[in-house]
Amino acid sequence: MKKEDTVKLISAEGMEFVIDKEAAMVSQTIRNMLTSPGGFAEAEHGEVTFPEISAVILEKICQYFYWSLQYSRGKETEFHIEPELTLELMMAANYLHT
Amino acid sequence: MAMYIRVKRSKTTYFIQCDPTETTIDIKQKLHTLIDQPVNDQRLILMNTGEILEDSKSLADQKVENDAVVALTLRKDDNEFEDVNIVKPNDFYPSRDADNGNW
């Protein structure tokens, strides 16, 4: 595990989530930010700020990224979503193309 | 990757990929590459039970499971470890907590 292989996602409140790039790229939107030629500032610093996404939702999203990686490798478990998070989570997922 | 754990300190959460057979010291070495803190200055505490994880024991032996939350504390200048300090998002949204209480 190397620092360059991770990316820091920052929520509206300034909470930080450090995750593997591999996991972050489950999101097409983040993948584009990190891989586009011409260099998004995000790609250089390995930091992406989401002013519209709260920490509770962003953490859930990160958990989903890892769940998705596990699932793609054949570990079939359920992904639990608290009902009160559903709406916000769907809006964030839509934004992130996840 | 067999599993991941969430290591939290202050307002930062590190998602660490790991295997149940790995030991606590393996996790500390991964954290070392991320935060530049020597493994000897790190202490990991399983939040479910409040138990301090021992370097030589495996994660499975210490009941650290997939998606577990582990607190990271660092050694202070006076050689003692700091207290667990995890900022919860609810600290920013006290109203959300109040709502839950009313339901």
N, CA and C atoms of all chains as a GROMACS GRO file, in nm:
protein
  603
    1MET      N    1   0.085  -0.120   0.000
    1MET     CA    2   0.000   0.000   0.000
    1MET      C    3   0.088   0.124   0.000
    2LYS      N    4   0.073   0.204  -0.103
    2LYS     CA    5   0.154   0.326  -0.113
    2LYS      C    6   0.063   0.448  -0.106
    3LYS      N    7   0.121   0.557  -0.058
    3LYS     CA    8   0.041   0.678  -0.044
    3LYS      C    9  -0.011   0.725  -0.180
    4GLU      N   10   0.070   0.707  -0.285
    4GLU     CA   11   0.028   0.752  -0.418
    4GLU      C   12  -0.091   0.672  -0.471
    5ASP      N   13  -0.112   0.556  -0.414
    5ASP     CA   14  -0.222   0.472  -0.462
    5ASP      C   15  -0.352   0.500  -0.388
    6THR      N   16  -0.350   0.603  -0.304
    6THR     CA   17  -0.472   0.636  -0.231
    6THR      C   18  -0.521   0.774  -0.274
    7VAL      N   19  -0.646   0.801  -0.242
    7VAL     CA   20  -0.703   0.930  -0.273
    7VAL      C   21  -0.786   0.973  -0.151
    8LYS      N   22  -0.786   1.104  -0.126
    8LYS     CA   23  -0.858   1.155  -0.010
    8LYS      C   24  -0.987   1.223  -0.056
    9LEU      N   25  -1.100   1.174  -0.007
    9LEU     CA   26  -1.229   1.234  -0.038
    9LEU      C   27  -1.272   1.319   0.081
   10ILE      N   28  -1.312   1.443   0.056
   10ILE     CA   29  -1.344   1.535   0.165
   10ILE      C   30  -1.492   1.574   0.157
   11SER      N   31  -1.561   1.559   0.269
   11SER     CA   32  -1.705   1.584   0.272
   11SER      C   33  -1.735   1.732   0.294
   12ALA      N   34  -1.864   1.765   0.293
   12ALA     CA   35  -1.908   1.902   0.311
   12ALA      C   36  -1.855   1.961   0.442
   13GLU      N   37  -1.848   1.877   0.546
   13GLU     CA   38  -1.806   1.927   0.677
   13GLU      C   39  -1.654   1.928   0.692
   14GLY      N   40  -1.582   1.878   0.592
   14GLY     CA   41  -1.437   1.873   0.602
   14GLY      C   42  -1.386   1.741   0.660
   15MET      N   43  -1.473   1.643   0.675
   15MET     CA   44  -1.429   1.510   0.718
   15MET      C   45  -1.355   1.444   0.601
   16GLU      N   46  -1.248   1.371   0.633
   16GLU     CA   47  -1.164   1.315   0.527
   16GLU      C   48  -1.170   1.163   0.526
   17PHE      N   49  -1.180   1.108   0.407
   17PHE     CA   50  -1.181   0.963   0.390
   17PHE      C   51  -1.069   0.925   0.294
   18VAL      N   52  -0.973   0.848   0.343
   18VAL     CA   53  -0.860   0.806   0.261
   18VAL      C   54  -0.886   0.665   0.213
   19ILE      N   55  -0.901   0.650   0.082
   19ILE     CA   56  -0.933   0.517   0.027
   19ILE      C   57  -0.839   0.486  -0.089
   20ASP      N   58  -0.833   0.358  -0.125
   20ASP     CA   59  -0.751   0.318  -0.238
   20ASP      C   60  -0.810   0.376  -0.366
   21LYS      N   61  -0.719   0.416  -0.457
   21LYS     CA   62  -0.766   0.467  -0.587
   21LYS      C   63  -0.853   0.364  -0.657
   22GLU      N   64  -0.809   0.240  -0.645
   22GLU     CA   65  -0.883   0.129  -0.705
   22GLU      C   66  -1.030   0.132  -0.661
   23ALA      N   67  -1.053   0.160  -0.532
   23ALA     CA   68  -1.189   0.164  -0.480
   23ALA      C   69  -1.262   0.289  -0.530
   24ALA      N   70  -1.191   0.402  -0.528
   24ALA     CA   71  -1.254   0.528  -0.570
   24ALA      C   72  -1.299   0.520  -0.715
   25MET      N   73  -1.226   0.443  -0.795
   25MET     CA   74  -1.257   0.438  -0.938
   25MET      C   75  -1.379   0.354  -0.970
   26VAL      N   76  -1.440   0.297  -0.868
   26VAL     CA   77  -1.572   0.237  -0.887
   26VAL      C   78  -1.668   0.346  -0.936
   27SER      N   79  -1.642   0.470  -0.892
   27SER     CA   80  -1.719   0.585  -0.938
   27SER      C   81  -1.663   0.637  -1.069
   28GLN      N   82  -1.749   0.639  -1.172
   28GLN     CA   83  -1.704   0.688  -1.302
   28GLN      C   84  -1.663   0.835  -1.294
   29THR      N   85  -1.736   0.912  -1.213
   29THR     CA   86  -1.704   1.054  -1.201
   29THR      C   87  -1.565   1.074  -1.141
   30ILE      N   88  -1.535   1.001  -1.034
   30ILE     CA   89  -1.403   1.015  -0.972
   30ILE      C   90  -1.295   0.961  -1.065
   31ARG      N   91  -1.327   0.850  -1.135
   31ARG     CA   92  -1.231   0.795  -1.229
   31ARG      C   93  -1.192   0.901  -1.333
   32ASN      N   94  -1.293   0.971  -1.386
   32ASN     CA   95  -1.265   1.074  -1.485
   32ASN      C   96  -1.176   1.184  -1.427
   33MET      N   97  -1.208   1.225  -1.303
   33MET     CA   98  -1.129   1.330  -1.240
   33MET      C   99  -0.983   1.289  -1.226
   34LEU      N  100  -0.962   1.162  -1.189
   34LEU     CA  101  -0.826   1.117  -1.157
   34LEU      C  102  -0.747   1.077  -1.281
   35THR      N  103  -0.815   1.047  -1.392
   35THR     CA  104  -0.742   0.992  -1.506
   35THR      C  105  -0.742   1.083  -1.629
   36SER      N  106  -0.822   1.191  -1.627
   36SER     CA  107  -0.828   1.275  -1.746
   36SER      C  108  -0.693   1.338  -1.776
   37PRO      N  109  -0.654   1.337  -1.902
   37PRO     CA  110  -0.533   1.412  -1.938
   37PRO      C  111  -0.563   1.560  -1.925
   38GLY      N  112  -0.460   1.638  -1.905
   38GLY     CA  113  -0.482   1.780  -1.887
   38GLY      C  114  -0.487   1.815  -1.740
   39GLY      N  115  -0.495   1.711  -1.658
   39GLY     CA  116  -0.473   1.729  -1.516
   39GLY      C  117  -0.575   1.811  -1.441
   40PHE      N  118  -0.680   1.747  -1.395
   40PHE     CA  119  -0.760   1.807  -1.289
   40PHE      C  120  -0.665   1.831  -1.171
   41ALA      N  121  -0.687   1.940  -1.098
   41ALA     CA  122  -0.608   1.962  -0.977
   41ALA      C  123  -0.622   1.843  -0.883
   42GLU      N  124  -0.742   1.780  -0.888
   42GLU     CA  125  -0.769   1.666  -0.802
   42GLU      C  126  -0.668   1.553  -0.824
   43ALA      N  127  -0.634   1.530  -0.952
   43ALA     CA  128  -0.546   1.420  -0.984
   43ALA      C  129  -0.407   1.444  -0.925
   44GLU      N  130  -0.362   1.571  -0.930
   44GLU     CA  131  -0.227   1.599  -0.882
   44GLU      C  132  -0.214   1.586  -0.732
   45HIS      N  133  -0.314   1.634  -0.659
   45HIS     CA  134  -0.304   1.631  -0.513
   45HIS      C  135  -0.362   1.504  -0.452
   46GLY      N  136  -0.435   1.429  -0.534
   46GLY     CA  137  -0.499   1.311  -0.480
   46GLY      C  138  -0.606   1.344  -0.379
   47GLU      N  139  -0.668   1.460  -0.397
   47GLU     CA  140  -0.775   1.503  -0.306
   47GLU      C  141  -0.896   1.547  -0.387
   48VAL      N  142  -1.014   1.502  -0.346
   48VAL     CA  143  -1.137   1.547  -0.411
   48VAL      C  144  -1.232   1.596  -0.304
   49THR      N  145  -1.281   1.719  -0.320
   49THR     CA  146  -1.374   1.774  -0.222
   49THR      C  147  -1.515   1.769  -0.278
   50PHE      N  148  -1.609   1.725  -0.195
   50PHE     CA  149  -1.750   1.719  -0.234
   50PHE      C  150  -1.832   1.811  -0.144
   51PRO      N  151  -1.846   1.938  -0.182
   51PRO     CA  152  -1.915   2.033  -0.095
   51PRO      C  153  -2.063   1.999  -0.076
   52GLU      N  154  -2.119   1.916  -0.163
   52GLU     CA  155  -2.262   1.884  -0.152
   52GLU      C  156  -2.289   1.754  -0.077
   53ILE      N  157  -2.183   1.679  -0.044
   53ILE     CA  158  -2.207   1.547   0.015
   53ILE      C  159  -2.165   1.547   0.162
   54SER      N  160  -2.258   1.507   0.248
   54SER     CA  161  -2.229   1.504   0.392
   54SER      C  162  -2.141   1.383   0.425
   55ALA      N  163  -2.078   1.389   0.543
   55ALA     CA  164  -1.984   1.283   0.582
   55ALA      C  165  -2.053   1.148   0.596
   56VAL      N  166  -2.176   1.150   0.649
   56VAL     CA  167  -2.248   1.022   0.668
   56VAL      C  168  -2.265   0.953   0.534
   57ILE      N  169  -2.305   1.032   0.433
   57ILE     CA  170  -2.328   0.976   0.300
   57ILE      C  171  -2.196   0.935   0.234
   58LEU      N  172  -2.094   1.022   0.249
   58LEU     CA  173  -1.967   0.993   0.184
   58LEU      C  174  -1.905   0.864   0.240
   59GLU      N  175  -1.918   0.845   0.372
   59GLU     CA  176  -1.865   0.723   0.431
   59GLU      C  177  -1.938   0.600   0.376
   60LYS      N  178  -2.070   0.614   0.364
   60LYS     CA  179  -2.150   0.504   0.309
   60LYS      C  180  -2.105   0.473   0.166
   61ILE      N  181  -2.076   0.579   0.092
   61ILE     CA  182  -2.032   0.561  -0.046
   61ILE      C  183  -1.898   0.487  -0.051
   62CYS      N  184  -1.806   0.526   0.038
   62CYS     CA  185  -1.677   0.458   0.043
   62CYS      C  186  -1.695   0.310   0.079
   63GLN      N  187  -1.784   0.284   0.175
   63GLN     CA  188  -1.813   0.144   0.210
   63GLN      C  189  -1.867   0.070   0.089
   64TYR      N  190  -1.950   0.139   0.010
   64TYR     CA  191  -2.004   0.076  -0.110
   64TYR      C  192  -1.893   0.042  -0.210
   65PHE      N  193  -1.797   0.136  -0.227
   65PHE     CA  194  -1.687   0.111  -0.320
   65PHE      C  195  -1.618  -0.021  -0.286
   66TYR      N  196  -1.588  -0.038  -0.156
   66TYR     CA  197  -1.516  -0.159  -0.114
   66TYR      C  198  -1.605  -0.283  -0.125
   67TRP      N  199  -1.733  -0.263  -0.092
   67TRP     CA  200  -1.827  -0.375  -0.107
   67TRP      C  201  -1.829  -0.419  -0.253
   68SER      N  202  -1.830  -0.319  -0.342
   68SER     CA  203  -1.837  -0.346  -0.485
   68SER      C  204  -1.714  -0.425  -0.531
   69LEU      N  205  -1.595  -0.386  -0.480
   69LEU     CA  206  -1.473  -0.459  -0.515
   69LEU      C  207  -1.482  -0.604  -0.466
   70GLN      N  208  -1.529  -0.621  -0.342
   70GLN     CA  209  -1.541  -0.756  -0.288
   70GLN      C  210  -1.639  -0.838  -0.370
   71TYR      N  211  -1.750  -0.773  -0.406
   71TYR     CA  212  -1.855  -0.842  -0.480
   71TYR      C  213  -1.804  -0.888  -0.615
   72SER      N  214  -1.727  -0.798  -0.680
   72SER     CA  215  -1.676  -0.831  -0.814
   72SER      C  216  -1.578  -0.947  -0.806
   73ARG      N  217  -1.524  -0.972  -0.687
   73ARG     CA  218  -1.432  -1.085  -0.672
   73ARG      C  219  -1.502  -1.207  -0.614
   74GLY      N  220  -1.633  -1.203  -0.621
   74GLY     CA  221  -1.706  -1.326  -0.588
   74GLY      C  222  -1.750  -1.341  -0.445
   75LYS      N  223  -1.732  -1.235  -0.364
   75LYS     CA  224  -1.779  -1.244  -0.225
   75LYS      C  225  -1.916  -1.179  -0.217
   76GLU      N  226  -2.019  -1.263  -0.219
   76GLU     CA  227  -2.154  -1.209  -0.229
   76GLU      C  228  -2.215  -1.188  -0.091
   77THR      N  229  -2.216  -1.063  -0.048
   77THR     CA  230  -2.279  -1.030   0.080
   77THR      C  231  -2.381  -0.920   0.052
   78GLU      N  232  -2.465  -0.894   0.149
   78GLU     CA  233  -2.564  -0.788   0.131
   78GLU      C  234  -2.503  -0.654   0.168
   79PHE      N  235  -2.549  -0.550   0.101
   79PHE     CA  236  -2.506  -0.415   0.137
   79PHE      C  237  -2.621  -0.346   0.208
   80HIS      N  238  -2.599  -0.316   0.335
   80HIS     CA  239  -2.708  -0.263   0.416
   80HIS      C  240  -2.716  -0.111   0.405
   81ILE      N  241  -2.837  -0.061   0.376
   81ILE     CA  242  -2.857   0.084   0.369
   81ILE      C  243  -2.968   0.123   0.466
   82GLU      N  244  -2.936   0.215   0.556
   82GLU     CA  245  -3.038   0.263   0.648
   82GLU      C  246  -3.142   0.340   0.568
   83PRO      N  247  -3.272   0.313   0.595
   83PRO     CA  248  -3.379   0.376   0.514
   83PRO      C  249  -3.370   0.528   0.511
   84GLU      N  250  -3.328   0.590   0.622
   84GLU     CA  251  -3.326   0.736   0.625
   84GLU      C  252  -3.214   0.794   0.538
   85LEU      N  253  -3.122   0.710   0.494
   85LEU     CA  254  -3.013   0.760   0.409
   85LEU      C  255  -3.045   0.746   0.260
   86THR      N  256  -3.151   0.673   0.229
   86THR     CA  257  -3.173   0.631   0.091
   86THR      C  258  -3.175   0.746  -0.009
   87LEU      N  259  -3.251   0.849   0.020
   87LEU     CA  260  -3.267   0.958  -0.076
   87LEU      C  261  -3.135   1.028  -0.103
   88GLU      N  262  -3.069   1.072   0.005
   88GLU     CA  263  -2.942   1.142  -0.011
   88GLU      C  264  -2.841   1.055  -0.084
   89LEU      N  265  -2.845   0.925  -0.051
   89LEU     CA  266  -2.749   0.833  -0.110
   89LEU      C  267  -2.773   0.818  -0.260
   90MET      N  268  -2.899   0.816  -0.299
   90MET     CA  269  -2.930   0.803  -0.441
   90MET      C  270  -2.885   0.928  -0.517
   91MET      N  271  -2.905   1.043  -0.455
   91MET     CA  272  -2.863   1.167  -0.523
   91MET      C  273  -2.711   1.169  -0.540
   92ALA      N  274  -2.640   1.126  -0.437
   92ALA     CA  275  -2.494   1.122  -0.445
   92ALA      C  276  -2.449   1.019  -0.548
   93ALA      N  277  -2.515   0.904  -0.551
   93ALA     CA  278  -2.478   0.799  -0.645
   93ALA      C  279  -2.499   0.845  -0.789
   94ASN      N  280  -2.607   0.919  -0.809
   94ASN     CA  281  -2.636   0.972  -0.941
   94ASN      C  282  -2.523   1.066  -0.985
   95TYR      N  283  -2.481   1.153  -0.893
   95TYR     CA  284  -2.374   1.249  -0.922
   95TYR      C  285  -2.244   1.178  -0.951
   96LEU      N  286  -2.219   1.072  -0.878
   96LEU     CA  287  -2.090   1.004  -0.890
   96LEU      C  288  -2.090   0.895  -0.999
   97HIS      N  289  -2.203   0.874  -1.063
   97HIS     CA  290  -2.215   0.765  -1.162
   97HIS      C  291  -2.170   0.634  -1.101
   98THR      N  292  -2.230   0.601  -0.989
   98THR     CA  293  -2.191   0.480  -0.917
   98THR      C  294  -2.305   0.381  -0.916
   99MET      N  295  -0.830  -0.881  -0.201
   99MET     CA  296  -0.866  -0.823  -0.072
   99MET      C  297  -0.977  -0.907  -0.007
  100ALA      N  298  -0.949  -0.954   0.108
  100ALA     CA  299  -1.051  -1.032   0.178
  100ALA      C  300  -1.145  -0.941   0.255
  101MET      N  301  -1.090  -0.832   0.308
  101MET     CA  302  -1.176  -0.741   0.384
  101MET      C  303  -1.110  -0.604   0.396
  102TYR      N  304  -1.181  -0.513   0.459
  102TYR     CA  305  -1.122  -0.383   0.488
  102TYR      C  306  -1.166  -0.342   0.628
  103ILE      N  307  -1.087  -0.254   0.688
  103ILE     CA  308  -1.129  -0.196   0.816
  103ILE      C  309  -1.125  -0.044   0.802
  104ARG      N  310  -1.198   0.023   0.890
  104ARG     CA  311  -1.198   0.169   0.889
  104ARG      C  312  -1.122   0.220   1.012
  105VAL      N  313  -1.007   0.282   0.986
  105VAL     CA  314  -0.925   0.334   1.094
  105VAL      C  315  -0.953   0.483   1.108
  106LYS      N  316  -0.995   0.524   1.226
  106LYS     CA  317  -1.038   0.663   1.243
  106LYS      C  318  -0.956   0.736   1.347
  107ARG      N  319  -0.922   0.859   1.316
  107ARG     CA  320  -0.861   0.949   1.414
  107ARG      C  321  -0.899   1.091   1.375
  108SER      N  322  -0.946   1.168   1.473
  108SER     CA  323  -0.988   1.305   1.449
  108SER      C  324  -1.092   1.307   1.338
  109LYS      N  325  -1.070   1.385   1.232
  109LYS     CA  326  -1.173   1.392   1.129
  109LYS      C  327  -1.139   1.307   1.006
  110THR      N  328  -1.042   1.220   1.021
  110THR     CA  329  -0.998   1.140   0.906
  110THR      C  330  -1.030   0.991   0.926
  111THR      N  331  -1.075   0.928   0.819
  111THR     CA  332  -1.099   0.784   0.818
  111THR      C  333  -1.012   0.721   0.710
  112TYR      N  334  -0.933   0.621   0.748
  112TYR     CA  335  -0.853   0.548   0.650
  112TYR      C  336  -0.919   0.413   0.627
  113PHE      N  337  -0.951   0.384   0.501
  113PHE     CA  338  -1.000   0.250   0.464
  113PHE      C  339  -0.878   0.166   0.432
  114ILE      N  340  -0.855   0.061   0.510
  114ILE     CA  341  -0.735  -0.022   0.493
  114ILE      C  342  -0.777  -0.162   0.449
  115GLN      N  343  -0.722  -0.203   0.334
  115GLN     CA  344  -0.750  -0.340   0.287
  115GLN      C  345  -0.660  -0.436   0.364
  116CYS      N  346  -0.716  -0.548   0.403
  116CYS     CA  347  -0.637  -0.641   0.482
  116CYS      C  348  -0.698  -0.781   0.476
  117ASP      N  349  -0.632  -0.870   0.544
  117ASP     CA  350  -0.674  -1.009   0.547
  117ASP      C  351  -0.688  -1.051   0.694
  118PRO      N  352  -0.784  -1.136   0.726
  118PRO     CA  353  -0.803  -1.173   0.868
  118PRO      C  354  -0.678  -1.235   0.930
  119THR      N  355  -0.592  -1.294   0.848
  119THR     CA  356  -0.472  -1.359   0.902
  119THR      C  357  -0.361  -1.259   0.931
  120GLU      N  358  -0.374  -1.135   0.882
  120GLU     CA  359  -0.271  -1.035   0.910
  120GLU      C  360  -0.275  -0.996   1.057
  121THR      N  361  -0.158  -0.952   1.106
  121THR     CA  362  -0.150  -0.913   1.247
  121THR      C  363  -0.165  -0.762   1.260
  122THR      N  364  -0.182  -0.719   1.383
  122THR     CA  365  -0.195  -0.576   1.411
  122THR      C  366  -0.074  -0.497   1.358
  123ILE      N  367   0.044  -0.556   1.372
  123ILE     CA  368   0.165  -0.484   1.329
  123ILE      C  369   0.163  -0.464   1.177
  124ASP      N  370   0.103  -0.559   1.104
  124ASP     CA  371   0.090  -0.542   0.958
  124ASP      C  372   0.007  -0.418   0.926
  125ILE      N  373  -0.101  -0.402   1.001
  125ILE     CA  374  -0.188  -0.286   0.980
  125ILE      C  375  -0.114  -0.158   1.013
  126LYS      N  376  -0.038  -0.160   1.124
  126LYS     CA  377   0.036  -0.040   1.163
  126LYS      C  378   0.139  -0.002   1.056
  127GLN      N  379   0.198  -0.106   0.993
  127GLN     CA  380   0.294  -0.075   0.886
  127GLN      C  381   0.226  -0.010   0.766
  128LYS      N  382   0.105  -0.055   0.736
  128LYS     CA  383   0.030   0.009   0.627
  128LYS      C  384  -0.001   0.154   0.662
  129LEU      N  385  -0.039   0.176   0.789
  129LEU     CA  386  -0.069   0.313   0.833
  129LEU      C  387   0.056   0.399   0.828
  130HIS      N  388   0.169   0.338   0.859
  130HIS     CA  389   0.297   0.411   0.857
  130HIS      C  390   0.323   0.474   0.720
  131THR      N  391   0.292   0.398   0.613
  131THR     CA  392   0.315   0.453   0.480
  131THR      C  393   0.221   0.569   0.450
  132LEU      N  394   0.106   0.572   0.519
  132LEU     CA  395   0.009   0.678   0.491
  132LEU      C  396   0.032   0.802   0.576
  133ILE      N  397   0.072   0.783   0.702
  133ILE     CA  398   0.075   0.897   0.794
  133ILE      C  399   0.214   0.928   0.849
  134ASP      N  400   0.316   0.850   0.806
  134ASP     CA  401   0.453   0.875   0.851
  134ASP      C  402   0.470   0.871   1.002
  135GLN      N  403   0.391   0.791   1.070
  135GLN     CA  404   0.411   0.775   1.215
  135GLN      C  405   0.468   0.636   1.239
  136PRO      N  406   0.580   0.627   1.313
  136PRO     CA  407   0.639   0.495   1.339
  136PRO      C  408   0.538   0.401   1.405
  137VAL      N  409   0.551   0.271   1.377
  137VAL     CA  410   0.452   0.176   1.430
  137VAL      C  411   0.449   0.178   1.583
  138ASN      N  412   0.564   0.208   1.643
  138ASN     CA  413   0.570   0.209   1.790
  138ASN      C  414   0.492   0.324   1.852
  139ASP      N  415   0.464   0.425   1.769
  139ASP     CA  416   0.390   0.540   1.821
  139ASP      C  417   0.241   0.531   1.789
  140GLN      N  418   0.201   0.416   1.734
  140GLN     CA  419   0.059   0.397   1.703
  140GLN      C  420  -0.006   0.300   1.802
  141ARG      N  421  -0.128   0.330   1.836
  141ARG     CA  422  -0.207   0.234   1.913
  141ARG      C  423  -0.342   0.219   1.844
  142LEU      N  424  -0.386   0.095   1.826
  142LEU     CA  425  -0.514   0.070   1.760
  142LEU      C  426  -0.612   0.010   1.861
  143ILE      N  427  -0.732   0.062   1.861
  143ILE     CA  428  -0.834   0.017   1.956
  143ILE      C  429  -0.960  -0.020   1.879
  144LEU      N  430  -1.007  -0.142   1.898
  144LEU     CA  431  -1.131  -0.186   1.833
  144LEU      C  432  -1.249  -0.117   1.900
  145MET      N  433  -1.326  -0.042   1.823
  145MET     CA  434  -1.428   0.042   1.883
  145MET      C  435  -1.544  -0.037   1.944
  146ASN      N  436  -1.576  -0.152   1.885
  146ASN     CA  437  -1.685  -0.235   1.937
  146ASN      C  438  -1.666  -0.271   2.084
  147THR      N  439  -1.543  -0.312   2.115
  147THR     CA  440  -1.515  -0.367   2.247
  147THR      C  441  -1.430  -0.274   2.332
  148GLY      N  442  -1.364  -0.178   2.268
  148GLY     CA  443  -1.273  -0.090   2.342
  148GLY      C  444  -1.141  -0.155   2.373
  149GLU      N  445  -1.116  -0.271   2.313
  149GLU     CA  446  -0.990  -0.340   2.342
  149GLU      C  447  -0.875  -0.289   2.258
  150ILE      N  448  -0.758  -0.278   2.321
  150ILE     CA  449  -0.638  -0.237   2.249
  150ILE      C  450  -0.584  -0.358   2.173
  151LEU      N  451  -0.557  -0.340   2.044
  151LEU     CA  452  -0.510  -0.453   1.962
  151LEU      C  453  -0.362  -0.478   1.988
  152GLU      N  454  -0.327  -0.605   2.002
  152GLU     CA  455  -0.188  -0.641   2.030
  152GLU      C  456  -0.114  -0.671   1.900
  153ASP      N  457   0.011  -0.619   1.894
  153ASP     CA  458   0.089  -0.624   1.770
  153ASP      C  459   0.100  -0.763   1.710
  154SER      N  460   0.124  -0.863   1.793
  154SER     CA  461   0.159  -0.994   1.740
  154SER      C  462   0.038  -1.079   1.707
  155LYS      N  463  -0.081  -1.037   1.753
  155LYS     CA  464  -0.200  -1.118   1.729
  155LYS      C  465  -0.263  -1.087   1.594
  156SER      N  466  -0.330  -1.186   1.536
  156SER     CA  467  -0.395  -1.165   1.407
  156SER      C  468  -0.528  -1.093   1.427
  157LEU      N  469  -0.577  -1.034   1.320
  157LEU     CA  470  -0.705  -0.964   1.326
  157LEU      C  471  -0.818  -1.061   1.362
  158ALA      N  472  -0.814  -1.180   1.301
  158ALA     CA  473  -0.920  -1.278   1.328
  158ALA      C  474  -0.924  -1.314   1.476
  159ASP      N  475  -0.806  -1.333   1.536
  159ASP     CA  476  -0.799  -1.370   1.678
  159ASP      C  477  -0.859  -1.262   1.768
  160GLN      N  478  -0.855  -1.139   1.720
  160GLN     CA  479  -0.901  -1.028   1.804
  160GLN      C  480  -1.039  -0.980   1.762
  161LYS      N  481  -1.107  -1.064   1.682
  161LYS     CA  482  -1.245  -1.036   1.642
  161LYS      C  483  -1.259  -0.906   1.562
  162VAL      N  484  -1.156  -0.875   1.485
  162VAL     CA  485  -1.164  -0.760   1.395
  162VAL      C  486  -1.219  -0.810   1.262
  163GLU      N  487  -1.339  -0.769   1.228
  163GLU     CA  488  -1.405  -0.822   1.109
  163GLU      C  489  -1.415  -0.719   0.999
  164ASN      N  490  -1.465  -0.765   0.885
  164ASN     CA  491  -1.484  -0.675   0.771
  164ASN      C  492  -1.567  -0.553   0.812
  165ASP      N  493  -1.522  -0.434   0.768
  165ASP     CA  494  -1.594  -0.309   0.794
  165ASP      C  495  -1.584  -0.263   0.940
  166ALA      N  496  -1.498  -0.328   1.019
  166ALA     CA  497  -1.484  -0.288   1.160
  166ALA      C  498  -1.426  -0.146   1.169
  167VAL      N  499  -1.466  -0.077   1.276
  167VAL     CA  500  -1.410   0.056   1.302
  167VAL      C  501  -1.304   0.045   1.410
  168VAL      N  502  -1.184   0.094   1.378
  168VAL     CA  503  -1.072   0.087   1.472
  168VAL      C  504  -1.021   0.228   1.495
  169ALA      N  505  -1.004   0.265   1.620
  169ALA     CA  506  -0.953   0.399   1.651
  169ALA      C  507  -0.801   0.397   1.651
  170LEU      N  508  -0.743   0.501   1.596
  170LEU     CA  509  -0.598   0.518   1.599
  170LEU      C  510  -0.564   0.628   1.698
  171THR      N  511  -0.474   0.599   1.791
  171THR     CA  512  -0.421   0.705   1.877
  171THR      C  513  -0.269   0.706   1.861
  172LEU      N  514  -0.211   0.823   1.882
  172LEU     CA  515  -0.067   0.840   1.863
  172LEU      C  516   0.000   0.878   1.994
  173ARG      N  517   0.129   0.847   2.002
  173ARG     CA  518   0.205   0.878   2.123
  173ARG      C  519   0.230   1.029   2.130
  174LYS      N  520   0.207   1.086   2.244
  174LYS     CA  521   0.229   1.230   2.260
  174LYS      C  522   0.373   1.257   2.303
  175ASP      N  523   0.407   1.383   2.315
  175ASP     CA  524   0.544   1.421   2.350
  175ASP      C  525   0.586   1.366   2.487
  176ASP      N  526   0.489   1.351   2.578
  176ASP     CA  527   0.524   1.302   2.712
  176ASP      C  528   0.527   1.149   2.717
  177ASN      N  529   0.530   1.086   2.598
  177ASN     CA  530   0.545   0.941   2.587
  177ASN      C  531   0.417   0.862   2.617
  178GLU      N  532   0.311   0.931   2.657
  178GLU     CA  533   0.183   0.865   2.678
  178GLU      C  534   0.103   0.867   2.548
  179PHE      N  535   0.007   0.776   2.536
  179PHE     CA  536  -0.081   0.781   2.420
  179PHE      C  537  -0.197   0.876   2.445
  180GLU      N  538  -0.236   0.946   2.339
  180GLU     CA  539  -0.351   1.035   2.350
  180GLU      C  540  -0.479   0.955   2.367
  181ASP      N  541  -0.585   1.023   2.410
  181ASP     CA  542  -0.715   0.957   2.421
  181ASP      C  543  -0.775   0.940   2.281
  182VAL      N  544  -0.869   0.847   2.271
  182VAL     CA  545  -0.940   0.830   2.144
  182VAL      C  546  -1.012   0.961   2.110
  183ASN      N  547  -0.990   1.007   1.990
  183ASN     CA  548  -1.054   1.132   1.948
  183ASN      C  549  -1.104   1.115   1.805
  184ILE      N  550  -1.233   1.088   1.793
  184ILE     CA  551  -1.293   1.074   1.660
  184ILE      C  552  -1.403   1.177   1.647
  185VAL      N  553  -1.392   1.262   1.547
  185VAL     CA  554  -1.497   1.360   1.524
  185VAL      C  555  -1.612   1.291   1.453
  186LYS      N  556  -1.730   1.303   1.509
  186LYS     CA  557  -1.847   1.243   1.443
  186LYS      C  558  -1.916   1.350   1.360
  187PRO      N  559  -1.968   1.310   1.244
  187PRO     CA  560  -2.036   1.408   1.159
  187PRO      C  561  -2.153   1.472   1.232
  188ASN      N  562  -2.212   1.401   1.328
  188ASN     CA  563  -2.325   1.456   1.400
  188ASN      C  564  -2.287   1.581   1.479
  189ASP      N  565  -2.157   1.594   1.509
  189ASP     CA  566  -2.113   1.713   1.579
  189ASP      C  567  -2.144   1.838   1.498
  190PHE      N  568  -2.150   1.818   1.365
  190PHE     CA  569  -2.177   1.933   1.279
  190PHE      C  570  -2.327   1.954   1.259
  191TYR      N  571  -2.401   1.846   1.276
  191TYR     CA  572  -2.545   1.852   1.253
  191TYR      C  573  -2.621   1.807   1.378
  192PRO      N  574  -2.620   1.885   1.483
  192PRO     CA  575  -2.687   1.842   1.606
  192PRO      C  576  -2.836   1.820   1.582
  193SER      N  577  -2.892   1.888   1.484
  193SER     CA  578  -3.036   1.876   1.460
  193SER      C  579  -3.074   1.735   1.416
  194ARG      N  580  -2.982   1.671   1.343
  194ARG     CA  581  -3.011   1.537   1.293
  194ARG      C  582  -3.029   1.441   1.410
  195ASP      N  583  -2.946   1.457   1.512
  195ASP     CA  584  -2.956   1.375   1.631
  195ASP      C  585  -3.089   1.398   1.701
  196ALA      N  586  -3.125   1.525   1.712
  196ALA     CA  587  -3.248   1.561   1.780
  196ALA      C  588  -3.367   1.499   1.708
  197ASP      N  589  -3.362   1.500   1.576
  197ASP     CA  590  -3.470   1.440   1.497
  197ASP      C  591  -3.490   1.295   1.533
  198ASN      N  592  -3.377   1.223   1.539
  198ASN     CA  593  -3.387   1.081   1.566
  198ASN      C  594  -3.454   1.055   1.700
  199GLY      N  595  -3.425   1.144   1.795
  199GLY     CA  596  -3.482   1.126   1.928
  199GLY      C  597  -3.633   1.138   1.928
  200ASN      N  598  -3.686   1.217   1.834
  200ASN     CA  599  -3.829   1.243   1.835
  200ASN      C  600  -3.911   1.132   1.770
  201TRP      N  601  -3.844   1.049   1.690
  201TRP     CA  602  -3.920   0.952   1.612
  201TRP      C  603  -3.976   0.840   1.697
   0.00000   0.00000   0.00000
